[in-house]
Amino acid sequence: MDYSKSGNPKSAKDSHHALDLNRHGAPKTKGAEAEKKAALLARMKAAAEAKKKG
């Protein structure tokens, strides 16, 4: 069966992009990625300390 002729809407081709990333041609923002990384590192360190303590 040829599903391309069935009339169903096509899915969005860019749905895999994260919403917080800058789109092509958009003004650049700095620091958002660094803040996320710092928060992630802090959570990982806290989890490691909690695991060490028991």
C-alpha positions, 0 to 999 in steps of 0.5 A: 500500500502506498501510504504517501497517498493516504492523506495523513499529515506529515510529521514535523521534520525538525521535532528532534531539536531541543526547544532551548537551542538557537535556531539558524539566524537567531541572535546568539545567547551565551551562558545558558549551556554553561549554566546547565553544565554547572548545575549538572556537575553540582547535582552529580557531585552531590549524588556522589557525596551522598553515595559515599556517606551511605 
